[in-house]
Amino acid sequence: MARSALLKLQQEPRWCHNRAEMEAMMVVRQAIIRPSNSLVVISGGGKVDIPVGRAIEPVAASPTCLLVACCPEVDGDTELTIGLSNEVDPGNAPGFVGRLETPRRRIVVETVEEEVIFDQIVPSTQTAVRIWFSHPKWPEKVIIGID
């Protein structure tokens, strides 16, 4: 994977052994992006099963990978936020609720060109994920909550 300048500015993730450690280490982070294909990929790092042939409305999911719709790059930026669900919940129902296999105990958010946007440690090999969208098809704001 390519290492972006954005990733270099982030604190290097380290191993955490339980939720309390994750909560102590996790801060809400934001990035403004304009991703190719208007998509970001959320995975547990490593090999993923891309959800091919599934509609991205606004998420296509497999056990190891989430393809998440963003604002079309020609129309403007997408504001991505990641954090604990209880800290980033905007107060409305999430557009996606599911589980992601995280065998390396991390969640990686990257572009389809493998530019890492966020690399967040998690305490388990299965992680609950909630995603909120400002628009059901082409969101300008995408909020990723980790439980």
Backbone hydrogen bonds, N-H to C=O, Kabsch-Sander energy under -0.5 kcal/mol:
donor,donor_aa,acceptor,acceptor_aa,energy
2,A,114,E,-0.8
4,S,2,A,-0.7
8,K,4,S,-1.7
9,L,5,A,-1.1
9,L,6,L,-0.6
10,Q,6,L,-0.7
10,Q,7,L,-1.2
22,M,18,N,-2.1
23,E,19,R,-3.1
24,A,20,A,-2.0
25,M,21,E,-1.8
26,M,22,M,-2.4
29,R,82,I,-2.5
31,A,80,L,-2.3
33,I,31,A,-0.6
33,I,78,T,-2.9
38,S,35,P,-1.7
39,L,36,S,-1.3
40,V,68,V,-1.9
41,V,110,E,-3.5
42,I,66,L,-2.7
43,S,108,V,-2.4
44,G,64,T,-0.8
50,I,48,V,-0.8
52,V,50,I,-2.5
54,R,51,P,-1.1
57,E,55,A,-1.1
57,E,59,V,-0.7
60,A,67,L,-2.2
62,S,65,C,-2.6
65,C,62,S,-0.6
66,L,42,I,-2.6
67,L,60,A,-2.9
68,V,40,V,-2.8
68,V,66,L,-0.6
69,A,58,P,-2.9
70,C,38,S,-2.5
71,C,139,P,-1.1
75,D,72,P,-1.9
76,G,72,P,-0.9
78,T,33,I,-3.0
79,E,140,E,-3.3
80,L,31,A,-3.2
80,L,78,T,-0.7
81,T,142,V,-2.1
82,I,29,R,-2.3
83,G,144,I,-1.8
85,S,146,I,-2.1
87,E,84,L,-1.7
88,V,84,L,-1.6
89,D,85,S,-1.8
95,G,131,I,-1.9
96,F,131,I,-1.6
98,G,129,V,-2.4
100,L,127,T,-2.5
101,E,63,P,-3.2
102,T,125,T,-2.7
104,R,44,G,-0.7
105,R,102,T,-2.3
107,I,120,Q,-3.4
108,V,43,S,-2.9
109,V,118,F,-2.8
110,E,41,V,-2.6
110,E,108,V,-0.5
111,T,115,E,-2.0
112,V,39,L,-0.6
114,E,111,T,-1.9
116,V,2,A,-1.0
116,V,114,E,-0.7
117,I,109,V,-3.4
118,F,109,V,-1.8
120,Q,107,I,-3.2
122,V,105,R,-1.9
127,T,100,L,-2.6
129,V,98,G,-3.2
130,R,145,G,-2.7
131,I,96,F,-2.5
132,W,143,I,-2.5
134,S,141,K,-1.9
142,V,79,E,-2.6
143,I,132,W,-2.5
144,I,81,T,-3.4
144,I,142,V,-0.5
145,G,130,R,-3.8
145,G,143,I,-0.6
146,I,83,G,-2.1
147,D,128,A,-2.3
